[in-house]
Amino acid sequence: MPMDAHDIESMIKAAIPDAEVTIRDLAGDGDHYAATVISESFRGKSRVQQHQIVYQSLNGQMGGLLHALALQTGVPGVPGGPGVPEG
């Protein structure tokens, strides 16, 4: 059974409590999602490190219940925008 977008968001927020998380189902099949995760805890970390933190929050579901996740991460602080990518 595919993962629900709400479950993905909940798992990320459980691991990164201050995160602003937006999830989109890219194909309507519950297997292909895009996520934007903005968190102050990403400040000073490379993009690879940020992505590793998000993937760790999914508790091994990547490649299993969750087939594909296009991921954008960043830190808060761009006037008029959701965040600024770091790395």
PDB file of N, CA, C and O in Angstrom:
ATOM      1  N   MET A   1       0.838  -1.182   0.000  1.00  0.00           N
ATOM      2  CA  MET A   1       0.000   0.000   0.000  1.00  0.00           C
ATOM      3  C   MET A   1       0.880   1.241   0.000  1.00  0.00           C
ATOM      4  O   MET A   1       1.825   1.317   0.785  1.00  0.00           O
ATOM      5  N   PRO A   2       0.596   2.213  -0.857  1.00  0.00           N
ATOM      6  CA  PRO A   2       1.396   3.439  -0.926  1.00  0.00           C
ATOM      7  C   PRO A   2       1.255   4.275   0.344  1.00  0.00           C
ATOM      8  O   PRO A   2       0.327   4.089   1.132  1.00  0.00           O
ATOM      9  N   MET A   3       2.194   5.195   0.522  1.00  0.00           N
ATOM     10  CA  MET A   3       2.143   6.105   1.665  1.00  0.00           C
ATOM     11  C   MET A   3       1.212   7.270   1.352  1.00  0.00           C
ATOM     12  O   MET A   3       1.083   7.694   0.204  1.00  0.00           O
ATOM     13  N   ASP A   4       0.581   7.766   2.377  1.00  0.00           N
ATOM     14  CA  ASP A   4      -0.285   8.939   2.282  1.00  0.00           C
ATOM     15  C   ASP A   4       0.555  10.193   2.508  1.00  0.00           C
ATOM     16  O   ASP A   4       1.489  10.182   3.311  1.00  0.00           O
ATOM     17  N   ALA A   5       0.225  11.271   1.802  1.00  0.00           N
ATOM     18  CA  ALA A   5       0.967  12.529   1.938  1.00  0.00           C
ATOM     19  C   ALA A   5       0.967  13.017   3.384  1.00  0.00           C
ATOM     20  O   ALA A   5       1.971  13.549   3.857  1.00  0.00           O
ATOM     21  N   HIS A   6      -0.139  12.842   4.081  1.00  0.00           N
ATOM     22  CA  HIS A   6      -0.219  13.265   5.482  1.00  0.00           C
ATOM     23  C   HIS A   6       0.770  12.481   6.341  1.00  0.00           C
ATOM     24  O   HIS A   6       1.375  13.044   7.253  1.00  0.00           O
ATOM     25  N   ASP A   7       0.940  11.191   6.061  1.00  0.00           N
ATOM     26  CA  ASP A   7       1.885  10.373   6.820  1.00  0.00           C
ATOM     27  C   ASP A   7       3.321  10.853   6.596  1.00  0.00           C
ATOM     28  O   ASP A   7       4.116  10.913   7.534  1.00  0.00           O
ATOM     29  N   ILE A   8       3.645  11.190   5.351  1.00  0.00           N
ATOM     30  CA  ILE A   8       4.982  11.695   5.038  1.00  0.00           C
ATOM     31  C   ILE A   8       5.231  12.993   5.802  1.00  0.00           C
ATOM     32  O   ILE A   8       6.274  13.161   6.435  1.00  0.00           O
ATOM     33  N   GLU A   9       4.270  13.904   5.737  1.00  0.00           N
ATOM     34  CA  GLU A   9       4.400  15.174   6.443  1.00  0.00           C
ATOM     35  C   GLU A   9       4.562  14.961   7.942  1.00  0.00           C
ATOM     36  O   GLU A   9       5.401  15.608   8.569  1.00  0.00           O
ATOM     37  N   SER A  10       3.777  14.068   8.520  1.00  0.00           N
ATOM     38  CA  SER A  10       3.844  13.797   9.959  1.00  0.00           C
ATOM     39  C   SER A  10       5.197  13.241  10.367  1.00  0.00           C
ATOM     40  O   SER A  10       5.736  13.620  11.407  1.00  0.00           O
ATOM     41  N   MET A  11       5.751  12.347   9.560  1.00  0.00           N
ATOM     42  CA  MET A  11       7.052  11.761   9.874  1.00  0.00           C
ATOM     43  C   MET A  11       8.153  12.820   9.829  1.00  0.00           C
ATOM     44  O   MET A  11       9.034  12.839  10.688  1.00  0.00           O
ATOM     45  N   ILE A  12       8.102  13.690   8.839  1.00  0.00           N
ATOM     46  CA  ILE A  12       9.108  14.748   8.726  1.00  0.00           C
ATOM     47  C   ILE A  12       8.992  15.704   9.906  1.00  0.00           C
ATOM     48  O   ILE A  12      10.003  16.065  10.508  1.00  0.00           O
ATOM     49  N   LYS A  13       7.771  16.119  10.246  1.00  0.00           N
ATOM     50  CA  LYS A  13       7.575  17.063  11.345  1.00  0.00           C
ATOM     51  C   LYS A  13       7.922  16.447  12.698  1.00  0.00           C
ATOM     52  O   LYS A  13       8.332  17.163  13.612  1.00  0.00           O
ATOM     53  N   ALA A  14       7.766  15.142  12.838  1.00  0.00           N
ATOM     54  CA  ALA A  14       8.145  14.482  14.086  1.00  0.00           C
ATOM     55  C   ALA A  14       9.656  14.569  14.300  1.00  0.00           C
ATOM     56  O   ALA A  14      10.120  14.729  15.428  1.00  0.00           O
ATOM     57  N   ALA A  15      10.413  14.464  13.216  1.00  0.00           N
ATOM     58  CA  ALA A  15      11.875  14.505  13.305  1.00  0.00           C
ATOM     59  C   ALA A  15      12.423  15.930  13.258  1.00  0.00           C
ATOM     60  O   ALA A  15      13.490  16.209  13.804  1.00  0.00           O
ATOM     61  N   ILE A  16      11.688  16.829  12.602  1.00  0.00           N
ATOM     62  CA  ILE A  16      12.130  18.219  12.431  1.00  0.00           C
ATOM     63  C   ILE A  16      10.955  19.113  12.862  1.00  0.00           C
ATOM     64  O   ILE A  16      10.228  19.628  12.012  1.00  0.00           O
ATOM     65  N   PRO A  17      10.768  19.297  14.163  1.00  0.00           N
ATOM     66  CA  PRO A  17       9.554  19.968  14.668  1.00  0.00           C
ATOM     67  C   PRO A  17       9.295  21.365  14.133  1.00  0.00           C
ATOM     68  O   PRO A  17       8.138  21.770  14.019  1.00  0.00           O
ATOM     69  N   ASP A  18      10.351  22.119  13.799  1.00  0.00           N
ATOM     70  CA  ASP A  18      10.132  23.486  13.334  1.00  0.00           C
ATOM     71  C   ASP A  18       9.907  23.566  11.821  1.00  0.00           C
ATOM     72  O   ASP A  18       9.754  24.661  11.279  1.00  0.00           O
ATOM     73  N   ALA A  19       9.887  22.439  11.144  1.00  0.00           N
ATOM     74  CA  ALA A  19       9.823  22.416   9.681  1.00  0.00           C
ATOM     75  C   ALA A  19       8.475  22.877   9.145  1.00  0.00           C
ATOM     76  O   ALA A  19       7.417  22.556   9.686  1.00  0.00           O
ATOM     77  N   GLU A  20       8.554  23.647   8.054  1.00  0.00           N
ATOM     78  CA  GLU A  20       7.390  23.935   7.234  1.00  0.00           C
ATOM     79  C   GLU A  20       7.456  22.919   6.100  1.00  0.00           C
ATOM     80  O   GLU A  20       8.424  22.893   5.340  1.00  0.00           O
ATOM     81  N   VAL A  21       6.434  22.087   5.988  1.00  0.00           N
ATOM     82  CA  VAL A  21       6.457  20.975   5.034  1.00  0.00           C
ATOM     83  C   VAL A  21       5.290  21.098   4.068  1.00  0.00           C
ATOM     84  O   VAL A  21       4.143  21.279   4.476  1.00  0.00           O
ATOM     85  N   THR A  22       5.599  20.997   2.786  1.00  0.00           N
ATOM     86  CA  THR A  22       4.581  20.967   1.741  1.00  0.00           C
ATOM     87  C   THR A  22       4.802  19.701   0.928  1.00  0.00           C
ATOM     88  O   THR A  22       5.906  19.458   0.441  1.00  0.00           O
ATOM     89  N   ILE A  23       3.757  18.895   0.779  1.00  0.00           N
ATOM     90  CA  ILE A  23       3.841  17.637   0.030  1.00  0.00           C
ATOM     91  C   ILE A  23       2.877  17.705  -1.145  1.00  0.00           C
ATOM     92  O   ILE A  23       1.727  18.118  -0.991  1.00  0.00           O
ATOM     93  N   ARG A  24       3.350  17.298  -2.322  1.00  0.00           N
ATOM     94  CA  ARG A  24       2.494  17.197  -3.508  1.00  0.00           C
ATOM     95  C   ARG A  24       2.602  15.794  -4.075  1.00  0.00           C
ATOM     96  O   ARG A  24       3.699  15.247  -4.191  1.00  0.00           O
ATOM     97  N   ASP A  25       1.465  15.212  -4.427  1.00  0.00           N
ATOM     98  CA  ASP A  25       1.429  13.912  -5.103  1.00  0.00           C
ATOM     99  C   ASP A  25       1.614  14.184  -6.595  1.00  0.00           C
ATOM    100  O   ASP A  25       0.728  14.748  -7.237  1.00  0.00           O
ATOM    101  N   LEU A  26       2.754  13.787  -7.143  1.00  0.00           N
ATOM    102  CA  LEU A  26       3.099  14.141  -8.517  1.00  0.00           C
ATOM    103  C   LEU A  26       2.340  13.352  -9.570  1.00  0.00           C
ATOM    104  O   LEU A  26       2.050  13.876 -10.646  1.00  0.00           O
ATOM    105  N   ALA A  27       2.015  12.096  -9.275  1.00  0.00           N
ATOM    106  CA  ALA A  27       1.402  11.242 -10.294  1.00  0.00           C
ATOM    107  C   ALA A  27      -0.001  10.780  -9.921  1.00  0.00           C
ATOM    108  O   ALA A  27      -0.654  10.092 -10.706  1.00  0.00           O
ATOM    109  N   GLY A  28      -0.470  11.147  -8.738  1.00  0.00           N
ATOM    110  CA  GLY A  28      -1.796  10.720  -8.307  1.00  0.00           C
ATOM    111  C   GLY A  28      -1.861   9.256  -7.920  1.00  0.00           C
ATOM    112  O   GLY A  28      -2.947   8.691  -7.786  1.00  0.00           O
ATOM    113  N   ASP A  29      -0.689   8.632  -7.738  1.00  0.00           N
ATOM    114  CA  ASP A  29      -0.658   7.201  -7.442  1.00  0.00           C
ATOM    115  C   ASP A  29      -0.210   6.880  -6.019  1.00  0.00           C
ATOM    116  O   ASP A  29      -0.148   5.712  -5.636  1.00  0.00           O
ATOM    117  N   GLY A  30       0.102   7.914  -5.232  1.00  0.00           N
ATOM    118  CA  GLY A  30       0.547   7.686  -3.868  1.00  0.00           C
ATOM    119  C   GLY A  30       1.962   7.139  -3.772  1.00  0.00           C
ATOM    120  O   GLY A  30       2.397   6.751  -2.688  1.00  0.00           O
ATOM    121  N   ASP A  31       2.686   7.100  -4.879  1.00  0.00           N
ATOM    122  CA  ASP A  31       4.055   6.588  -4.894  1.00  0.00           C
ATOM    123  C   ASP A  31       5.091   7.639  -5.264  1.00  0.00           C
ATOM    124  O   ASP A  31       6.275   7.465  -4.977  1.00  0.00           O
ATOM    125  N   HIS A  32       4.667   8.716  -5.893  1.00  0.00           N
ATOM    126  CA  HIS A  32       5.586   9.722  -6.400  1.00  0.00           C
ATOM    127  C   HIS A  32       5.197  11.088  -5.841  1.00  0.00           C
ATOM    128  O   HIS A  32       4.182  11.666  -6.230  1.00  0.00           O
ATOM    129  N   TYR A  33       6.020  11.591  -4.925  1.00  0.00           N
ATOM    130  CA  TYR A  33       5.721  12.844  -4.255  1.00  0.00           C
ATOM    131  C   TYR A  33       6.837  13.860  -4.464  1.00  0.00           C
ATOM    132  O   TYR A  33       7.973  13.504  -4.778  1.00  0.00           O
ATOM    133  N   ALA A  34       6.490  15.130  -4.282  1.00  0.00           N
ATOM    134  CA  ALA A  34       7.461  16.207  -4.173  1.00  0.00           C
ATOM    135  C   ALA A  34       7.259  16.830  -2.800  1.00  0.00           C
ATOM    136  O   ALA A  34       6.128  17.059  -2.372  1.00  0.00           O
ATOM    137  N   ALA A  35       8.362  17.103  -2.112  1.00  0.00           N
ATOM    138  CA  ALA A  35       8.294  17.712  -0.788  1.00  0.00           C
ATOM    139  C   ALA A  35       9.196  18.937  -0.750  1.00  0.00           C
ATOM    140  O   ALA A  35      10.315  18.925  -1.261  1.00  0.00           O
ATOM    141  N   THR A  36       8.680  19.992  -0.133  1.00  0.00           N
ATOM    142  CA  THR A  36       9.486  21.159   0.190  1.00  0.00           C
ATOM    143  C   THR A  36       9.542  21.218   1.707  1.00  0.00           C
ATOM    144  O   THR A  36       8.508  21.228   2.375  1.00  0.00           O
ATOM    145  N   VAL A  37      10.750  21.257   2.245  1.00  0.00           N
ATOM    146  CA  VAL A  37      10.937  21.281   3.692  1.00  0.00           C
ATOM    147  C   VAL A  37      11.829  22.472   4.034  1.00  0.00           C
ATOM    148  O   VAL A  37      12.981  22.542   3.607  1.00  0.00           O
ATOM    149  N   ILE A  38      11.283  23.400   4.806  1.00  0.00           N
ATOM    150  CA  ILE A  38      11.999  24.601   5.221  1.00  0.00           C
ATOM    151  C   ILE A  38      12.174  24.526   6.732  1.00  0.00           C
ATOM    152  O   ILE A  38      11.204  24.361   7.471  1.00  0.00           O
ATOM    153  N   SER A  39      13.431  24.650   7.187  1.00  0.00           N
ATOM    154  CA  SER A  39      13.690  24.544   8.619  1.00  0.00           C
ATOM    155  C   SER A  39      14.916  25.355   9.004  1.00  0.00           C
ATOM    156  O   SER A  39      15.921  25.357   8.293  1.00  0.00           O
ATOM    157  N   GLU A  40      14.826  26.034  10.121  1.00  0.00           N
ATOM    158  CA  GLU A  40      15.977  26.758  10.661  1.00  0.00           C
ATOM    159  C   GLU A  40      17.104  25.787  10.997  1.00  0.00           C
ATOM    160  O   GLU A  40      18.277  26.157  10.942  1.00  0.00           O
ATOM    161  N   SER A  41      16.763  24.569  11.341  1.00  0.00           N
ATOM    162  CA  SER A  41      17.799  23.585  11.701  1.00  0.00           C
ATOM    163  C   SER A  41      18.689  23.222  10.512  1.00  0.00           C
ATOM    164  O   SER A  41      19.733  22.598  10.702  1.00  0.00           O
ATOM    165  N   PHE A  42      18.305  23.593   9.309  1.00  0.00           N
ATOM    166  CA  PHE A  42      19.130  23.336   8.128  1.00  0.00           C
ATOM    167  C   PHE A  42      20.225  24.389   7.935  1.00  0.00           C
ATOM    168  O   PHE A  42      21.149  24.185   7.147  1.00  0.00           O
ATOM    169  N   ARG A  43      20.125  25.499   8.643  1.00  0.00           N
ATOM    170  CA  ARG A  43      21.084  26.591   8.444  1.00  0.00           C
ATOM    171  C   ARG A  43      22.507  26.091   8.687  1.00  0.00           C
ATOM    172  O   ARG A  43      22.791  25.455   9.702  1.00  0.00           O
ATOM    173  N   GLY A  44      23.398  26.392   7.735  1.00  0.00           N
ATOM    174  CA  GLY A  44      24.793  25.997   7.851  1.00  0.00           C
ATOM    175  C   GLY A  44      25.093  24.590   7.366  1.00  0.00           C
ATOM    176  O   GLY A  44      26.252  24.175   7.331  1.00  0.00           O
ATOM    177  N   LYS A  45      24.058  23.857   6.992  1.00  0.00           N
ATOM    178  CA  LYS A  45      24.242  22.494   6.501  1.00  0.00           C
ATOM    179  C   LYS A  45      24.195  22.493   4.972  1.00  0.00           C
ATOM    180  O   LYS A  45      23.497  23.300   4.359  1.00  0.00           O
ATOM    181  N   SER A  46      24.945  21.582   4.376  1.00  0.00           N
ATOM    182  CA  SER A  46      24.912  21.460   2.918  1.00  0.00           C
ATOM    183  C   SER A  46      23.568  20.885   2.485  1.00  0.00           C
ATOM    184  O   SER A  46      22.832  20.326   3.299  1.00  0.00           O
ATOM    185  N   ARG A  47      23.259  21.023   1.227  1.00  0.00           N
ATOM    186  CA  ARG A  47      22.013  20.467   0.699  1.00  0.00           C
ATOM    187  C   ARG A  47      21.977  18.946   0.913  1.00  0.00           C
ATOM    188  O   ARG A  47      20.932  18.391   1.251  1.00  0.00           O
ATOM    189  N   VAL A  48      23.106  18.286   0.719  1.00  0.00           N
ATOM    190  CA  VAL A  48      23.165  16.834   0.937  1.00  0.00           C
ATOM    191  C   VAL A  48      22.827  16.505   2.383  1.00  0.00           C
ATOM    192  O   VAL A  48      22.059  15.579   2.644  1.00  0.00           O
ATOM    193  N   GLN A  49      23.393  17.254   3.325  1.00  0.00           N
ATOM    194  CA  GLN A  49      23.091  17.023   4.742  1.00  0.00           C
ATOM    195  C   GLN A  49      21.622  17.262   5.045  1.00  0.00           C
ATOM    196  O   GLN A  49      21.013  16.507   5.804  1.00  0.00           O
ATOM    197  N   GLN A  50      21.047  18.306   4.460  1.00  0.00           N
ATOM    198  CA  GLN A  50      19.630  18.599   4.661  1.00  0.00           C
ATOM    199  C   GLN A  50      18.775  17.438   4.166  1.00  0.00           C
ATOM    200  O   GLN A  50      17.856  16.997   4.856  1.00  0.00           O
ATOM    201  N   HIS A  51      19.081  16.947   2.973  1.00  0.00           N
ATOM    202  CA  HIS A  51      18.315  15.842   2.396  1.00  0.00           C
ATOM    203  C   HIS A  51      18.472  14.583   3.229  1.00  0.00           C
ATOM    204  O   HIS A  51      17.510  13.835   3.404  1.00  0.00           O
ATOM    205  N   GLN A  52      19.674  14.336   3.749  1.00  0.00           N
ATOM    206  CA  GLN A  52      19.887  13.167   4.600  1.00  0.00           C
ATOM    207  C   GLN A  52      19.005  13.235   5.844  1.00  0.00           C
ATOM    208  O   GLN A  52      18.442  12.224   6.264  1.00  0.00           O
ATOM    209  N   ILE A  53      18.885  14.411   6.427  1.00  0.00           N
ATOM    210  CA  ILE A  53      18.038  14.578   7.610  1.00  0.00           C
ATOM    211  C   ILE A  53      16.586  14.230   7.275  1.00  0.00           C
ATOM    212  O   ILE A  53      15.919  13.532   8.038  1.00  0.00           O
ATOM    213  N   VAL A  54      16.104  14.718   6.137  1.00  0.00           N
ATOM    214  CA  VAL A  54      14.722  14.437   5.745  1.00  0.00           C
ATOM    215  C   VAL A  54      14.544  12.950   5.473  1.00  0.00           C
ATOM    216  O   VAL A  54      13.575  12.353   5.941  1.00  0.00           O
ATOM    217  N   TYR A  55      15.464  12.339   4.720  1.00  0.00           N
ATOM    218  CA  TYR A  55      15.340  10.912   4.416  1.00  0.00           C
ATOM    219  C   TYR A  55      15.381  10.067   5.692  1.00  0.00           C
ATOM    220  O   TYR A  55      14.654   9.079   5.799  1.00  0.00           O
ATOM    221  N   GLN A  56      16.225  10.446   6.663  1.00  0.00           N
ATOM    222  CA  GLN A  56      16.280   9.726   7.936  1.00  0.00           C
ATOM    223  C   GLN A  56      14.942   9.810   8.662  1.00  0.00           C
ATOM    224  O   GLN A  56      14.544   8.866   9.344  1.00  0.00           O
ATOM    225  N   SER A  57      14.248  10.938   8.517  1.00  0.00           N
ATOM    226  CA  SER A  57      12.961  11.110   9.190  1.00  0.00           C
ATOM    227  C   SER A  57      11.906  10.151   8.663  1.00  0.00           C
ATOM    228  O   SER A  57      10.902   9.901   9.331  1.00  0.00           O
ATOM    229  N   LEU A  58      12.127   9.611   7.468  1.00  0.00           N
ATOM    230  CA  LEU A  58      11.148   8.704   6.846  1.00  0.00           C
ATOM    231  C   LEU A  58      11.344   7.255   7.267  1.00  0.00           C
ATOM    232  O   LEU A  58      10.678   6.361   6.744  1.00  0.00           O
ATOM    233  N   ASN A  59      12.241   7.018   8.197  1.00  0.00           N
ATOM    234  CA  ASN A  59      12.398   5.710   8.828  1.00  0.00           C
ATOM    235  C   ASN A  59      12.504   4.549   7.855  1.00  0.00           C
ATOM    236  O   ASN A  59      11.852   3.522   8.045  1.00  0.00           O
ATOM    237  N   GLY A  60      13.311   4.696   6.822  1.00  0.00           N
ATOM    238  CA  GLY A  60      13.543   3.595   5.895  1.00  0.00           C
ATOM    239  C   GLY A  60      12.436   3.337   4.896  1.00  0.00           C
ATOM    240  O   GLY A  60      12.458   2.311   4.215  1.00  0.00           O
ATOM    241  N   GLN A  61      11.467   4.235   4.785  1.00  0.00           N
ATOM    242  CA  GLN A  61      10.350   4.015   3.858  1.00  0.00           C
ATOM    243  C   GLN A  61      10.706   4.335   2.402  1.00  0.00           C
ATOM    244  O   GLN A  61      10.021   3.881   1.486  1.00  0.00           O
ATOM    245  N   MET A  62      11.785   5.124   2.182  1.00  0.00           N
ATOM    246  CA  MET A  62      12.198   5.435   0.814  1.00  0.00           C
ATOM    247  C   MET A  62      12.587   4.149   0.096  1.00  0.00           C
ATOM    248  O   MET A  62      13.351   3.339   0.622  1.00  0.00           O
ATOM    249  N   GLY A  63      12.063   3.970  -1.092  1.00  0.00           N
ATOM    250  CA  GLY A  63      12.360   2.779  -1.880  1.00  0.00           C
ATOM    251  C   GLY A  63      11.446   1.621  -1.543  1.00  0.00           C
ATOM    252  O   GLY A  63      11.436   0.609  -2.243  1.00  0.00           O
ATOM    253  N   GLY A  64      10.679   1.763  -0.476  1.00  0.00           N
ATOM    254  CA  GLY A  64       9.728   0.725  -0.093  1.00  0.00           C
ATOM    255  C   GLY A  64       8.320   1.240  -0.331  1.00  0.00           C
ATOM    256  O   GLY A  64       7.851   1.293  -1.468  1.00  0.00           O
ATOM    257  N   LEU A  65       7.650   1.619   0.751  1.00  0.00           N
ATOM    258  CA  LEU A  65       6.300   2.176   0.623  1.00  0.00           C
ATOM    259  C   LEU A  65       6.307   3.482  -0.156  1.00  0.00           C
ATOM    260  O   LEU A  65       5.347   3.802  -0.857  1.00  0.00           O
ATOM    261  N   LEU A  66       7.384   4.226  -0.029  1.00  0.00           N
ATOM    262  CA  LEU A  66       7.512   5.497  -0.736  1.00  0.00           C
ATOM    263  C   LEU A  66       8.513   5.301  -1.866  1.00  0.00           C
ATOM    264  O   LEU A  66       9.717   5.193  -1.632  1.00  0.00           O
ATOM    265  N   HIS A  67       8.003   5.257  -3.090  1.00  0.00           N
ATOM    266  CA  HIS A  67       8.835   4.934  -4.241  1.00  0.00           C
ATOM    267  C   HIS A  67       9.745   6.090  -4.646  1.00  0.00           C
ATOM    268  O   HIS A  67      10.933   5.877  -4.887  1.00  0.00           O
ATOM    269  N   ALA A  68       9.209   7.312  -4.726  1.00  0.00           N
ATOM    270  CA  ALA A  68      10.000   8.446  -5.197  1.00  0.00           C
ATOM    271  C   ALA A  68       9.597   9.719  -4.461  1.00  0.00           C
ATOM    272  O   ALA A  68       8.415   9.984  -4.245  1.00  0.00           O
ATOM    273  N   LEU A  69      10.612  10.503  -4.081  1.00  0.00           N
ATOM    274  CA  LEU A  69      10.370  11.772  -3.411  1.00  0.00           C
ATOM    275  C   LEU A  69      11.324  12.817  -3.985  1.00  0.00           C
ATOM    276  O   LEU A  69      12.530  12.766  -3.745  1.00  0.00           O
ATOM    277  N   ALA A  70      10.776  13.758  -4.740  1.00  0.00           N
ATOM    278  CA  ALA A  70      11.560  14.900  -5.224  1.00  0.00           C
ATOM    279  C   ALA A  70      11.624  15.881  -4.063  1.00  0.00           C
ATOM    280  O   ALA A  70      10.588  16.303  -3.549  1.00  0.00           O
ATOM    281  N   LEU A  71      12.820  16.242  -3.650  1.00  0.00           N
ATOM    282  CA  LEU A  71      12.984  16.978  -2.401  1.00  0.00           C
ATOM    283  C   LEU A  71      13.666  18.321  -2.628  1.00  0.00           C
ATOM    284  O   LEU A  71      14.696  18.410  -3.295  1.00  0.00           O
ATOM    285  N   GLN A  72      13.063  19.366  -2.054  1.00  0.00           N
ATOM    286  CA  GLN A  72      13.671  20.696  -1.985  1.00  0.00           C
ATOM    287  C   GLN A  72      13.746  21.061  -0.522  1.00  0.00           C
ATOM    288  O   GLN A  72      12.769  20.909   0.212  1.00  0.00           O
ATOM    289  N   THR A  73      14.904  21.542  -0.092  1.00  0.00           N
ATOM    290  CA  THR A  73      15.067  21.954   1.294  1.00  0.00           C
ATOM    291  C   THR A  73      15.637  23.360   1.327  1.00  0.00           C
ATOM    292  O   THR A  73      16.224  23.828   0.352  1.00  0.00           O
ATOM    293  N   GLY A  74      15.459  24.027   2.454  1.00  0.00           N
ATOM    294  CA  GLY A  74      16.000  25.361   2.610  1.00  0.00           C
ATOM    295  C   GLY A  74      15.787  25.866   4.019  1.00  0.00           C
ATOM    296  O   GLY A  74      15.244  25.172   4.879  1.00  0.00           O
ATOM    297  N   VAL A  75      16.230  27.098   4.234  1.00  0.00           N
ATOM    298  CA  VAL A  75      16.065  27.751   5.524  1.00  0.00           C
ATOM    299  C   VAL A  75      15.104  28.928   5.361  1.00  0.00           C
ATOM    300  O   VAL A  75      14.996  29.489   4.270  1.00  0.00           O
ATOM    301  N   PRO A  76      14.410  29.307   6.428  1.00  0.00           N
ATOM    302  CA  PRO A  76      13.497  30.440   6.336  1.00  0.00           C
ATOM    303  C   PRO A  76      14.263  31.742   6.144  1.00  0.00           C
ATOM    304  O   PRO A  76      15.434  31.845   6.509  1.00  0.00           O
ATOM    305  N   GLY A  77      13.596  32.723   5.574  1.00  0.00           N
ATOM    306  CA  GLY A  77      14.200  34.033   5.581  1.00  0.00           C
ATOM    307  C   GLY A  77      14.215  34.823   4.298  1.00  0.00           C
ATOM    308  O   GLY A  77      14.776  35.918   4.282  1.00  0.00           O
ATOM    309  N   VAL A  78      13.636  34.336   3.221  1.00  0.00           N
ATOM    310  CA  VAL A  78      13.609  35.126   1.998  1.00  0.00           C
ATOM    311  C   VAL A  78      12.316  35.923   1.978  1.00  0.00           C
ATOM    312  O   VAL A  78      11.239  35.328   1.957  1.00  0.00           O
ATOM    313  N   PRO A  79      12.386  37.264   1.984  1.00  0.00           N
ATOM    314  CA  PRO A  79      11.159  38.051   1.929  1.00  0.00           C
ATOM    315  C   PRO A  79      10.339  37.675   0.689  1.00  0.00           C
ATOM    316  O   PRO A  79      10.851  37.674  -0.430  1.00  0.00           O
ATOM    317  N   GLY A  80       9.085  37.364   0.906  1.00  0.00           N
ATOM    318  CA  GLY A  80       8.209  36.991  -0.201  1.00  0.00           C
ATOM    319  C   GLY A  80       8.377  35.574  -0.693  1.00  0.00           C
ATOM    320  O   GLY A  80       7.766  35.200  -1.694  1.00  0.00           O
ATOM    321  N   GLY A  81       9.191  34.767  -0.018  1.00  0.00           N
ATOM    322  CA  GLY A  81       9.416  33.393  -0.437  1.00  0.00           C
ATOM    323  C   GLY A  81       9.440  32.451   0.736  1.00  0.00           C
ATOM    324  O   GLY A  81       9.533  32.893   1.882  1.00  0.00           O
ATOM    325  N   PRO A  82       9.357  31.149   0.476  1.00  0.00           N
ATOM    326  CA  PRO A  82       9.278  30.186   1.560  1.00  0.00           C
ATOM    327  C   PRO A  82      10.610  29.931   2.250  1.00  0.00           C
ATOM    328  O   PRO A  82      10.620  29.457   3.386  1.00  0.00           O
ATOM    329  N   GLY A  83      11.716  30.224   1.616  1.00  0.00           N
ATOM    330  CA  GLY A  83      13.015  29.953   2.212  1.00  0.00           C
ATOM    331  C   GLY A  83      14.101  30.108   1.191  1.00  0.00           C
ATOM    332  O   GLY A  83      13.830  30.355   0.016  1.00  0.00           O
ATOM    333  N   VAL A  84      15.315  29.967   1.623  1.00  0.00           N
ATOM    334  CA  VAL A  84      16.447  30.074   0.707  1.00  0.00           C
ATOM    335  C   VAL A  84      17.217  28.763   0.748  1.00  0.00           C
ATOM    336  O   VAL A  84      17.640  28.340   1.824  1.00  0.00           O
ATOM    337  N   PRO A  85      17.409  28.111  -0.390  1.00  0.00           N
ATOM    338  CA  PRO A  85      18.186  26.871  -0.377  1.00  0.00           C
ATOM    339  C   PRO A  85      19.598  27.120   0.123  1.00  0.00           C
ATOM    340  O   PRO A  85      20.221  28.124  -0.222  1.00  0.00           O
ATOM    341  N   GLU A  86      20.090  26.211   0.927  1.00  0.00           N
ATOM    342  CA  GLU A  86      21.463  26.272   1.438  1.00  0.00           C
ATOM    343  C   GLU A  86      22.268  25.226   0.712  1.00  0.00           C
ATOM    344  O   GLU A  86      21.717  24.238   0.227  1.00  0.00           O
ATOM    345  N   GLY A  87      23.556  25.429   0.631  1.00  0.00           N
ATOM    346  CA  GLY A  87      24.425  24.391   0.089  1.00  0.00           C
ATOM    347  C   GLY A  87      24.929  24.761  -1.192  1.00  0.00           C
ATOM    348  O   GLY A  87      25.682  24.003  -1.803  1.00  0.00           O
TER     349      GLY A  87
END
